[in-house]
């Protein structure tokens, strides 16, 4: 765990001290050998358990391993180009630099020059310089003793000529002489030696660096030691001891230190700017707080124009302002003559910001309680006034009160008034149904509809028995209005004044449908004779009681002229009128009025239905 934390810390520090190095040199100048020296130092650092050069990714490790393998085989690395950037860490004590080493595409640059594409060449240089912290200019030391000019110097000079001043102002250059161990006749061991050599052999390069005041490190180095080659000049791996690299590392670590210092300077400047901004903000805030305080205290400022956010310095001012506003609202509510006026006072505060509401929560709650109290009083006054005036608005006033205050101070009294109103309405509704006279089929239909409406409105307040009876009355009325067959029976005739040979005729809607005439001389006759009648409301039913002694004569009439005349054929009936005898013969039954009775039964109209008809349809006294 500690190791991973250390690695994470090192990674973060390295990323902050990233040094980008761009190598620049001609073909065969020794760039590969230069990297091979880093590979050897990488291995020696690991072997000595002291991190000096440490690869950071698999690609860099593969390059280092490959170069060491070639050297271990007693061969020098061939001429190659670095296709990918090498990433490694250079560490000396507490100093550390995170390095990315790239090779400038010299061949591509030369090709652009040969084709006359100056724009492309300049763009390549600008990209290289713009991305580099350190430009490593590599010169071939194997040519020094021969007195020849440095190979690749024209390339370097061409690159320098295209370096714009804006891109080089933060650039450092390391002039590196590779293979310095081969400089035997011309001694090049120190930075001054190399500086003088470049001034003599490549004055254009030297002059460019001097004229442009570019910070320059002069570094002679070699991958070999004094005894690291055999008689044929091949490397002896065990004796290879790279030297001169410490100066290169000095340049890297120095550059990293400069970047850290520059970063600290930027941080310091940023902090100073932040402090200035904070001071300015604080001053502006103090001014804003004072302005907000004045606005709060100014009674002419509407509540909805007060600042939503309140500084601690203005909290008491805000509380005092709301205290005045609430006091005014209390007075207005107490004097309100209607509910709408009370609500208008509350609406003044409906957009109160949450911060305001928190500061005056207690006062706001008291105002709401007072508004609720006054609203209840006004609604109850509306109930009592409607009751006194009898304007028909009592029910609506009761509904408003109970809707707003079902458990209010006056709820019991208002509920009692509502019950009284409902009872009065209930009794009125019953009276309306009872008072519909059943004088025609249309009237019967009206009564049926009135019964339906009554059940809808008041069925829930009826006891089970009456609700069932009234529902049956509705259904019976519907049956009576439709045409259907009734299966009736003439049961008996009785109440004759003396034994008589008599008969019974049944006439429906003007048509005789039955004639029973074989009674014999009796005072009472059990007939038990069936008849089927097709009937619907509105058809009349008439029954004649006939006397056959000494000449045929009507004795009495049983008339059913109301819309439910079929009931005559379902019950025991008395005469509705008596027959009057002839002037010279016959009996005047109107005078004697014997207690004649005719008894019928009907399957479709049992006694229970007849009672319901009597109670709720005709005459309907049960209402």
TORDO-204213 format. One record per residue (C-alpha): residue in three letters; y, x, z. Coordinates in pm, 1 decimal. Each point is the difference from the previous one (the first is absolute). Layout:
N
 code       yy       xx       zz
  ALA        Y        X        Z
...
END
This chain:
623
 code       yy       xx       zz
  UNK      0.0      0.0      0.0
  UNK    237.4    282.4     93.8
  UNK    -86.6    182.9   -323.8
  UNK     82.0   -304.0   -215.1
  UNK    330.9    -46.3    182.5
  UNK     82.4    369.0    -61.1
  UNK    -84.1    -31.6   -369.3
  UNK    215.4   -312.0    -27.4
  UNK    288.8    179.6    169.7
  UNK    -36.5    300.9   -229.7
  UNK    -16.7   -224.9   -305.6
  UNK    321.6   -174.7    100.5
  UNK    177.2    329.7     71.3
  UNK   -122.0    148.3   -328.1
  UNK    121.6   -297.4   -201.7
  UNK    342.5     40.7    157.6
  UNK      6.2    375.9    -97.5
  UNK   -132.8    -38.4   -354.1
  UNK     87.9    300.7   -220.6
  UNK    -51.5    -43.5   -373.4
  UNK    -56.8    333.8   -177.7
  UNK     19.1     26.2   -379.7
  UNK   -155.5    312.1   -160.0
  UNK    172.7    136.2   -311.6
  UNK   -142.7    285.3   -203.4
  UNK   -146.7     97.7   -332.0
  UNK   -366.0     11.3    -94.5
  UNK   -195.1    276.7    176.8
  UNK    275.3     66.0    250.0
  UNK   -245.7    -34.0    287.8
  UNK     49.0   -356.7    118.6
  UNK   -375.3    -43.7     44.8
  UNK    -25.1    322.8    200.4
  UNK    294.7   -115.9    210.1
  UNK   -188.8   -319.0     85.4
  UNK   -316.5    205.7     58.3
  UNK    187.4    187.1    273.0
  UNK     73.4   -332.5    167.1
  UNK   -370.3    -86.4    -28.5
  UNK    -94.7    326.5    174.0
  UNK    252.1    -62.0    275.9
  UNK   -140.7   -351.0     33.6
  UNK   -348.1    139.9     65.7
  UNK    121.2    277.0    229.4
  UNK    205.8   -249.0    199.6
  UNK   -307.0   -214.4     57.7
  UNK   -211.1    302.7     85.9
  UNK    251.9    118.5    254.5
  UNK     37.7   -352.1    146.8
  UNK    372.7     32.8    -57.7
  UNK    145.9   -244.2   -252.8
  UNK    225.3    187.6   -237.1
  UNK    -81.1   -163.3   -332.3
  UNK   -194.5   -325.5     12.7
  UNK    -93.4   -219.8   -296.2
  UNK     92.6   -369.5     37.6
  UNK   -213.8   -177.6   -257.0
  UNK   -331.0     35.7   -182.5
  UNK    157.4    109.4   -328.7
  UNK    183.7    290.4    165.5
  UNK   -312.8     98.5    191.8
  UNK   -200.0     -0.5   -324.8
  UNK    254.2    231.8   -169.3
  UNK      3.0    238.9    298.2
  UNK   -380.9      3.0     19.8
  UNK    -33.3     65.6   -374.7
  UNK    243.5    294.0      5.5
  UNK   -172.5    158.5    299.3
  UNK   -337.9    -41.3   -172.1
  UNK    129.4    183.3   -311.2
  UNK    142.3    283.1    210.1
  UNK   -320.9     22.0    201.9
  UNK   -184.5     50.3   -329.7
  UNK    200.3    315.2    -64.0
  UNK    218.2   -153.6   -270.3
  UNK    366.0    -84.1    -36.1
  UNK     88.5   -363.7    -73.9
  UNK     79.7    -73.5   -362.2
  UNK    326.5   -138.8   -131.6
  UNK     25.5   -364.9    100.7
  UNK    260.7   -266.8     55.4
  UNK     13.8   -217.0    309.1
  UNK    -54.8   -349.5   -132.2
  UNK     43.7   -161.5    342.4
  UNK    234.2     64.5    287.1
  UNK   -143.6    209.8    284.6
  UNK     69.9   -125.1    351.4
  UNK    -32.0    225.4    302.6
  UNK    156.3     70.5    337.4
  UNK    159.3    327.7    107.1
  UNK     23.6     38.5    374.6
  UNK    128.8    283.6    212.6
  UNK     16.3    -71.3    368.6
  UNK    204.7   -317.6     41.4
  UNK    145.4     30.1   -349.3
  UNK   -160.7   -209.1   -266.6
  UNK     54.3    -80.4   -367.1
  UNK   -181.0   -258.6   -205.8
  UNK    -17.7    146.9   -351.8
  UNK    -56.6   -151.7   -343.4
  UNK    -44.2    272.1   -265.4
  UNK     30.4    -90.9   -370.2
  UNK     -0.6    200.2   -322.9
  UNK    281.5    -56.2   -250.1
  UNK   -138.5   -105.3   -339.6
  UNK    137.6    304.6   -180.3
  UNK   -203.3    -57.0   -315.4
  UNK    139.1   -353.4    -37.1
  UNK    352.2    131.8     60.4
  UNK    -45.2    276.2   -259.3
  UNK   -139.5   -249.5   -249.6
  UNK    306.0   -223.6     47.3
  UNK    224.7    302.7    -55.1
  UNK   -182.4    103.8   -317.0
  UNK     31.2   -351.7   -142.3
  UNK    371.3     -1.2     78.1
  UNK    -29.3   -288.5    244.1
  UNK    272.5    110.3    239.1
  UNK     17.1   -339.9    168.4
  UNK   -367.6      4.9     92.9
  UNK     22.2    362.3    118.8
  UNK    303.1    -73.9    217.8
  UNK   -172.3   -307.8    143.0
  UNK   -305.1    208.2     95.0
  UNK    219.3    251.1    182.6
  UNK    200.0   -270.4    176.9
  UNK   -321.7   -165.4    118.3
  UNK   -138.0    330.2    128.0
  UNK    317.3    104.9    180.8
  UNK     73.9   -349.9    131.0
  UNK   -342.1    -21.6    166.6
  UNK    -12.3    358.2    138.9
  UNK    119.7    149.5    327.1
  UNK   -101.7    353.3    -97.8
  UNK    -30.8    141.2   -353.5
  UNK   -260.8    281.8      0.4
  UNK     85.7    229.3   -295.4
  UNK   -307.0    220.1    -58.2
  UNK     31.3    343.3   -169.4
  UNK   -295.1    217.0   -105.7
  UNK     -8.8    324.7    203.9
  UNK   -265.1    162.0   -223.6
  UNK    270.3     72.8   -260.8
  UNK    244.1    178.4    228.6
  UNK   -140.3    353.4    -36.3
  UNK     -4.8    -35.9   -381.3
  UNK    374.1    -55.7     -1.4
  UNK    -40.3   -324.3   -197.9
  UNK    207.8   -311.1     52.1
  UNK   -156.5   -271.8    206.9
  UNK   -226.6   -230.9   -197.4
  UNK    126.7   -356.1      9.2
  UNK    360.2    102.4     66.0
  UNK    126.2   -188.9   -310.5
  UNK   -171.2   -314.6    126.5
  UNK    160.2     40.0    341.3
  UNK    340.1     68.3   -154.6
  UNK    -29.6   -307.0   -224.6
  UNK    -84.6   -214.7    301.5
  UNK    293.2    140.7    198.9
  UNK    241.8    -76.6   -282.4
  UNK    -96.5   -366.2     18.7
  UNK     32.4    -33.6    376.1
  UNK    298.4   -224.5     65.4
  UNK    225.9     75.9    293.0
  UNK    -67.2   -338.8    164.5
  UNK   -372.1     66.7     10.5
  UNK     18.3    356.1    134.4
  UNK    238.0    -50.9    291.1
  UNK   -285.1    -48.4    251.9
  UNK   -252.9    227.3   -171.1
  UNK   -130.6    334.2    123.0
  UNK   -174.2    258.6   -217.9
  UNK   -279.4    238.7     96.7
  UNK    -33.2    285.0   -252.4
  UNK   -361.5    111.0     48.9
  UNK   -139.0    321.8   -147.1
  UNK   -377.1    -45.3    -32.6
  UNK   -247.7    291.9    -12.5
  UNK    249.8    224.0    180.9
  UNK   -290.7    226.5     98.3
  UNK     -4.9    118.7   -363.7
  UNK    358.1    133.4     28.8
  UNK    -89.1    361.7     75.6
  UNK    261.8    200.4   -188.4
  UNK    283.1   -243.2     73.3
  UNK    -10.6    -87.9    366.1
  UNK     54.3   -371.9     59.6
  UNK    -85.9    -67.9    362.2
  UNK    310.3   -169.9    139.0
  UNK    230.2   -285.5    -92.9
  UNK    277.1    245.8    -90.2
  UNK   -239.0    192.3   -226.1
  UNK    -79.6   -318.5   -191.2
  UNK    362.1   -109.5    -13.7
  UNK    105.9    332.9   -159.0
  UNK   -294.5    -12.2   -239.4
  UNK     91.2   -349.1   -126.4
  UNK    365.2     98.4    -34.1
  UNK   -110.2    289.8   -224.7
  UNK   -281.6   -159.5   -198.9
  UNK    120.0   -365.4    -23.8
  UNK    376.0      7.7     53.6
  UNK     45.8   -351.7   -144.2
  UNK   -223.5   -149.5    266.8
  UNK    167.0    202.0    273.5
  UNK    347.8    -93.3   -123.3
  UNK    -83.1   -372.0    -16.1
  UNK   -119.4     -2.6    359.9
  UNK    301.6    198.5    119.6
  UNK    260.2   -194.9   -198.7
  UNK   -132.5   -336.4    117.2
  UNK    -30.7    110.8    363.4
  UNK   -356.1   -124.8     16.1
  UNK   -170.3    108.6    326.4
  UNK   -268.9    244.0   -115.9
  UNK   -301.2    157.0    173.3
  UNK   -131.6    325.7   -152.4
  UNK   -372.9     26.7     68.9
  UNK   -237.8    270.5   -129.2
  UNK   -360.6    -93.3     82.0
  UNK   -359.5     61.6    -99.7
  UNK   -335.6   -162.1     53.1
  UNK   -159.7    349.4     45.9
  UNK     16.6    262.9    264.7
  UNK     17.9    376.5    -59.8
  UNK   -380.8     34.1    -19.2
  UNK    -95.6   -343.4   -132.3
  UNK   -108.1     97.2   -354.8
  UNK   -287.5    205.8   -132.9
  UNK     20.0    278.4   -258.0
  UNK     11.5   -258.1   -281.5
  UNK    283.2   -193.3    162.9
  UNK   -217.4   -291.1    106.4
  UNK     60.1   -160.1    341.7
  UNK   -204.2     92.6    305.4
  UNK     -0.3   -334.8    178.5
  UNK    -56.9    128.2    352.6
  UNK    298.1    235.5    -27.8
  UNK    246.0   -242.0   -156.7
  UNK    303.1    -24.0    227.1
  UNK    292.6   -194.9   -149.4
  UNK    337.9    143.6     95.9
  UNK    359.7   -103.4    -58.2
  UNK    -82.1   -368.1     58.6
  UNK    173.8      3.5    336.5
  UNK    334.5     18.2   -180.4
  UNK   -103.2   -301.0   -209.8
  UNK    -97.8   -185.2    317.3
  UNK    334.2    100.5    155.5
  UNK    175.0   -167.7   -292.7
  UNK   -209.8   -315.1     43.1
  UNK     47.1    -23.0    376.4
  UNK    371.4     77.0    -29.1
  UNK     37.0   -273.3   -257.1
  UNK   -183.7   -241.7    228.6
  UNK    227.9     94.9    288.7
  UNK    305.4    -66.8   -217.9
  UNK   -131.1   -343.2    -90.0
  UNK    -57.2    -80.6    367.0
  UNK    350.5    114.9     91.0
  UNK    142.8   -199.6   -288.0
  UNK   -196.6   -305.5    114.9
  UNK    133.1     41.2    353.4
  UNK    349.8     25.0   -144.1
  UNK    -55.4   -319.8   -195.2
  UNK   -131.3   -166.7    313.6
  UNK    300.7    121.9    196.7
  UNK    238.0   -128.9   -265.1
  UNK   -184.7   -330.4    -10.2
  UNK     12.0    -30.0    379.3
  UNK    369.8     80.3      1.0
  UNK     60.6   -261.1   -269.0
  UNK   -209.9   -243.3    200.7
  UNK    206.0     67.9    311.4
  UNK    320.2    -54.5   -195.1
  UNK   -139.4   -322.7   -142.0
  UNK   -112.4   -108.8    346.8
  UNK    343.4     71.4    142.0
  UNK    160.8   -194.3   -282.8
  UNK   -246.9   -281.5     42.2
  UNK     63.5    -10.5    373.4
  UNK    373.1    -18.3    -57.5
  UNK    -43.8   -274.3   -258.9
  UNK   -237.4   -182.8    230.8
  UNK    250.8     11.1    284.3
  UNK    261.0   -143.1   -235.1
  UNK   -242.1   -271.5   -117.2
  UNK    -90.4    -88.9    358.8
  UNK    367.1    -41.9     86.8
  UNK     57.1   -217.8   -307.7
  UNK   -305.8   -212.2     84.1
  UNK    125.0    -41.3    355.8
  UNK    338.0   -124.5   -121.7
  UNK   -171.4   -243.3   -237.1
  UNK   -217.8   -136.7    282.2
  UNK    297.6    -53.0    230.6
  UNK    208.1   -168.3   -271.7
  UNK    -67.8   -371.7     50.1
  UNK    111.3    -59.7   -359.9
  UNK   -307.3    185.6   -128.2
  UNK   -272.3   -258.6    -77.0
  UNK   -333.2     50.0    173.2
  UNK   -179.6     54.4   -328.9
  UNK    240.7    285.1    -81.5
  UNK    -73.8    198.2    315.0
  UNK   -194.9    326.4    -49.8
  UNK   -375.8    -55.4     23.4
  UNK    -71.8    338.4    161.1
  UNK    175.7     48.8    331.9
  UNK     68.7    340.2    155.1
  UNK    -52.3     34.5    374.2
  UNK    376.9     38.6     43.4
  UNK     55.3   -347.8   -149.3
  UNK   -281.9   -193.1    167.0
  UNK    213.2   -137.1    285.5
  UNK    272.8    -98.5   -245.5
  UNK   -256.0   -195.6   -199.3
  UNK   -133.5   -172.8    312.8
  UNK    355.5    -96.5    100.3
  UNK     69.0   -138.6   -348.0
  UNK   -314.4   -213.4      2.2
  UNK     78.4   -118.8    353.3
  UNK    323.9   -150.2   -133.6
  UNK   -172.9   -148.5   -303.5
  UNK   -280.3   -152.2    209.0
  UNK    249.7   -148.1    247.3
  UNK    181.6   -171.5   -285.2
  UNK   -330.9   -127.8   -139.0
  UNK   -104.5   -139.5    341.2
  UNK    322.0   -201.9     21.6
  UNK    -37.9   -132.9   -353.9
  UNK   -362.2   -100.6     63.6
  UNK     87.3   -183.9    322.3
  UNK    262.3   -201.0   -189.6
  UNK   -215.8    -66.2   -307.4
  UNK    -43.9   -364.5    -93.6
  UNK   -295.3     46.9   -234.5
  UNK   -296.8    227.5    -55.1
  UNK    146.1    149.3   -317.1
  UNK    299.3    140.4    191.3
  UNK   -232.7    169.1    248.3
  UNK   -195.8    160.1   -282.7
  UNK    318.7    126.0   -164.1
  UNK     81.7    195.5    315.9
  UNK   -343.7    162.0     -1.3
  UNK     31.1     77.7   -370.9
  UNK    296.4    224.8     76.6
  UNK   -250.6    247.7    145.4
  UNK   -299.4    -50.1   -232.6
  UNK     65.8    326.2   -190.9
  UNK     44.6    205.2    316.0
  UNK   -148.8    350.1    -62.9
  UNK   -306.0     85.1    205.8
  UNK    185.5    276.8    184.6
  UNK    270.5   -249.4    103.6
  UNK   -263.5   -254.4    102.3
  UNK   -166.4    257.2    225.4
  UNK    325.8     91.0    174.9
  UNK     94.6   -363.7     73.6
  UNK   -349.5   -147.9     32.3
  UNK     69.1   -167.8    335.4
  UNK    324.2   -166.8   -109.4
  UNK   -153.8   -110.7   -329.9
  UNK   -291.3   -160.6    185.3
  UNK    239.0   -191.0    228.7
  UNK    195.0   -129.3   -299.8
  UNK   -320.5   -124.4   -163.8
  UNK   -103.4   -176.5    321.2
  UNK    338.9   -171.7     24.9
  UNK    -20.9   -105.6   -364.7
  UNK   -348.3   -143.1     58.5
  UNK    119.6   -190.8    307.7
  UNK    295.4   -151.3   -183.1
  UNK   -211.4    -85.1   -305.3
  UNK   -247.9   -190.2    218.9
  UNK    282.7   -192.0    166.2
  UNK    146.0    -99.4   -337.0
  UNK   -335.8   -112.4   -139.2
  UNK    -66.9   -211.8    309.4
  UNK    345.9   -154.7    -27.2
  UNK    -86.3    -95.2   -358.5
  UNK   -314.4   -177.8    127.2
  UNK    182.8   -199.2    267.4
  UNK    285.2    -90.2   -236.9
  UNK   -241.7   -124.1   -266.8
  UNK   -179.6   -210.1    260.7
  UNK    325.2   -158.3    118.8
  UNK    136.7    -67.5   -347.1
  UNK   -328.0   -128.5   -142.8
  UNK     84.5    146.0   -339.8
  UNK   -360.0     69.6    -98.3
  UNK     45.7    375.9     38.8
  UNK   -181.4     19.0    333.1
  UNK   -331.5    117.8   -141.2
  UNK    164.0    279.0   -201.5
  UNK    198.9    113.3    304.8
  UNK   -315.4      1.7    213.8
  UNK   -185.0    203.2   -264.7
  UNK    276.8    262.1     -9.4
  UNK      2.9     37.8    376.2
  UNK   -377.4     22.5     46.5
  UNK    -31.2    230.1   -302.2
  UNK    243.3    247.4    156.2
  UNK    -84.1    -46.6    369.7
  UNK   -353.0   -140.8     46.7
  UNK      2.7    128.4    359.5
  UNK    372.8    -47.0     60.4
  UNK    180.7   -139.7    303.3
  UNK     20.3   -347.3   -154.5
  UNK   -334.5      8.7   -181.1
  UNK   -169.6   -255.1    229.9
  UNK    283.9   -251.0    -30.2
  UNK     19.1     42.8   -377.1
  UNK   -377.4    -32.2    -32.4
  UNK     11.2   -329.7    193.2
  UNK    267.5   -129.7   -235.0
  UNK   -217.1    103.4   -292.8
  UNK   -297.4   -184.7    147.9
  UNK    214.3   -311.1     43.2
  UNK    115.1     24.9   -359.8
  UNK   -353.2     51.1   -123.2
  UNK   -127.3   -295.9    202.4
  UNK    274.4   -221.7   -137.7
  UNK    -79.7    114.9   -351.1
  UNK   -367.7    -60.6     61.9
  UNK     55.2   -355.9    117.6
  UNK    239.7    -65.7   -285.7
  UNK   -259.1    124.2   -247.8
  UNK   -264.7   -233.9    145.7
  UNK    240.7   -291.9    -21.6
  UNK     73.8     76.2   -364.4
  UNK   -369.5    -16.1    -87.9
  UNK    -52.7   -320.2    198.7
  UNK    298.4   -170.4   -161.1
  UNK   -128.7     36.4   -355.2
  UNK   -119.6   -357.4    -82.8
  UNK   -324.0    -11.0   -197.1
  UNK     93.1   -283.3   -236.2
  UNK   -123.9    144.7   -328.1
  UNK   -215.8    272.6   -145.9
  UNK    312.5    212.2    -39.2
  UNK     88.7    -54.3    364.0
  UNK   -353.8    105.0     96.0
  UNK     45.4    321.6   -198.4
  UNK    332.7     63.9    174.2
  UNK   -164.7    -47.9    335.8
  UNK   -278.2    240.9    -89.0
  UNK    255.1    267.4   -101.7
  UNK    196.9    -56.8    319.3
  UNK   -319.9     48.2    201.5
  UNK    -66.6    329.0   -184.3
  UNK    351.3    125.5     74.9
  UNK    -31.8    -94.9    364.4
  UNK   -325.2    194.6     29.5
  UNK    164.4    305.5   -157.1
  UNK    297.0    -11.3    235.3
  UNK   -159.0   -109.4    325.1
  UNK   -374.4     37.3    -35.4
  UNK      9.3    299.8    232.0
  UNK    145.7   -202.4    289.1
  UNK   -251.5   -287.6    -21.2
  UNK   -311.8    -15.0    210.8
  UNK   -326.4     39.5   -185.7
  UNK    -91.1   -369.4      9.2
  UNK    324.1   -132.5   -142.1
  UNK     26.7    277.8   -256.6
  UNK   -349.5    -93.8   -124.5
  UNK     83.5   -373.5     -8.3
  UNK    325.2     52.8   -193.2
  UNK   -177.2    231.0   -245.4
  UNK   -261.2   -275.4    -52.3
  UNK    280.3   -251.8    -62.3
  UNK    135.3    226.8   -272.1
  UNK   -345.1     28.5   -161.7
  UNK    -72.6   -376.0     26.4
  UNK    334.8    -79.6   -162.1
  UNK    -89.0    231.9   -287.8
  UNK   -337.0   -176.9    -41.1
  UNK    160.7   -344.9      5.7
  UNK    233.0     97.1   -283.3
  UNK   -286.8     94.9   -229.2
  UNK   -227.6   -247.7   -178.6
  UNK   -352.9      0.2    136.7
  UNK   -288.1   -225.6     99.4
  UNK    -32.4   -152.5    344.3
  UNK   -339.6   -118.0    120.7
  UNK     71.0   -304.8    215.5
  UNK   -211.0   -261.3    183.1
  UNK     79.2   -360.4     98.2
  UNK   -148.1     -1.7    348.5
  UNK     73.6   -352.0    135.7
  UNK    228.2   -297.1     16.2
  UNK     66.2   -169.7    332.6
  UNK    242.4   -217.4    195.3
  UNK    -61.3   -316.7   -206.4
  UNK    109.4   -323.3    173.9
  UNK   -339.2   -161.7    -76.4
  UNK   -312.2     74.0   -200.3
  UNK    106.5     19.3   -359.0
  UNK   -152.4     94.7   -330.6
  UNK    249.9    271.2    -92.2
  UNK     48.8    298.6   -228.5
  UNK    207.6    317.0    -51.5
  UNK    177.8    117.7   -315.3
  UNK    139.4    356.8    -45.7
  UNK    283.0     49.1   -251.0
  UNK    132.9    352.0    -81.5
  UNK    319.5     41.4   -198.7
  UNK    -28.7   -363.1   -122.2
  UNK   -366.3     25.7   -101.8
  UNK   -282.7   -162.1    193.6
  UNK   -265.1    262.2     63.6
  UNK   -228.1   -185.5    246.1
  UNK    -94.3   -360.2     95.4
  UNK   -229.4    -65.8    295.3
  UNK    -78.6   -380.3     31.7
  UNK   -339.8    -62.7    161.3
  UNK     77.4     -4.5    368.3
  UNK   -159.1   -334.1     93.8
  UNK    155.3   -224.8    269.8
  UNK     84.7    250.7    270.4
  UNK    288.1     93.2    225.4
  UNK    -73.4    371.6    -48.3
  UNK   -173.1    174.8   -285.3
  UNK   -142.5    355.5    -15.7
  UNK     22.2     87.5   -366.3
  UNK    -63.9    374.8    -24.9
  UNK     80.3    -13.5   -368.9
  UNK    107.4    318.4   -184.4
  UNK    275.0     34.0   -255.5
  UNK    150.6    299.0   -183.3
  UNK    372.7      9.5    -59.5
  UNK    198.5    234.6   -226.0
  UNK    340.4     27.0    156.7
  UNK    310.6    216.6     45.0
  UNK    325.5    -42.4    186.1
  UNK    216.2   -280.9   -134.6
  UNK   -280.6   -239.8    -93.0
  UNK     -4.0   -327.0    197.3
  UNK   -307.1   -138.7    179.3
  UNK    -38.9   -373.3     75.1
  UNK   -283.8   -177.7    182.5
  UNK    -56.4   -378.6     -0.9
  UNK   -205.1   -190.8    256.6
  UNK   -135.6   -316.9   -172.7
  UNK   -143.1   -329.0    137.0
  UNK   -268.2   -179.9   -207.8
  UNK    -53.5   -306.4    227.3
  UNK    117.2   -330.9   -155.8
  UNK    174.6    178.1   -282.6
  UNK     99.6    355.9    -66.3
  UNK    307.5    102.6    195.3
  UNK    174.8    326.1     93.8
  UNK      9.7     52.5    373.7
  UNK    194.0    326.6     46.8
  UNK    133.7    306.0   -180.0
  UNK    -15.1    365.9     95.9
  UNK    267.0    178.4   -204.9
  UNK     38.1    376.3    -42.0
  UNK    318.1     65.6   -191.6
  UNK    101.7    332.6    149.1
  UNK    -92.4    331.7   -170.0
  UNK   -307.9     39.3    221.4
  UNK   -144.0   -350.7    -50.9
  UNK   -349.0    151.5    -29.7
  UNK     -5.6      4.7    380.3
  UNK    -74.5   -378.0    -12.0
  UNK   -345.9     90.4   -127.9
  UNK    -63.4    243.2    284.9
  UNK     76.7   -197.7    316.6
  UNK      7.0   -338.5    173.1
  UNK    302.5   -204.3   -107.8
  UNK    175.2   -323.1     96.6
  UNK    148.3   -235.3   -261.5
  UNK    344.5     87.2   -122.7
  UNK     44.2   -368.8    -90.0
  UNK   -193.9   -330.0     16.1
  UNK    -68.1   -253.4   -274.3
  UNK    160.8   -342.9      6.1
  UNK   -225.6   -296.4    -85.3
  UNK     73.3   -259.0   -270.2
  UNK    205.3   -314.1     64.5
  UNK   -301.9   -240.2     -5.4
  UNK   -287.8    223.6     85.4
  UNK    -82.4    335.5    147.5
  UNK     88.0    166.8    326.3
  UNK    340.1    141.2     80.9
  UNK   -100.9    342.4    137.2
  UNK    364.2     95.9     38.3
  UNK     24.4   -255.5    272.4
  UNK   -316.4     87.5    188.8
  UNK     -4.8    375.6    -79.7
  UNK   -361.3     71.1     98.9
  UNK    -63.8    361.5    117.7
  UNK   -168.2    109.8   -323.1
  UNK   -117.9    361.6    -18.1
  UNK   -146.1    198.9   -288.9
  UNK   -164.4    335.6     73.4
  UNK    -43.1    275.3   -262.3
  UNK   -107.3    363.4     23.0
  UNK     61.1    280.6   -250.4
  UNK   -184.2    330.5    -25.6
  UNK    313.2    186.3   -115.4
  UNK    217.4   -149.5    275.0
  UNK   -178.1     32.8    336.0
  UNK    163.5   -122.8    320.1
  UNK    135.2    349.2     81.2
  UNK    187.0     12.4   -331.3
  UNK    130.2   -353.4     48.4
  UNK    142.8    104.7    336.0
  UNK    170.1    304.3   -155.4
  UNK    144.1   -224.8   -272.0
  UNK    130.3   -236.7    263.2
  UNK    141.0    278.6    219.4
  UNK    161.3    224.1   -263.1
  UNK     31.6   -189.6   -331.0
  UNK     37.8   -372.4     46.5
  UNK    155.7    -99.9    223.8
  UNK      1.2    356.8    144.9
  UNK    103.4    -68.7    355.8
  UNK   -163.3    322.6    124.2
  UNK    297.7    192.6   -135.3
END
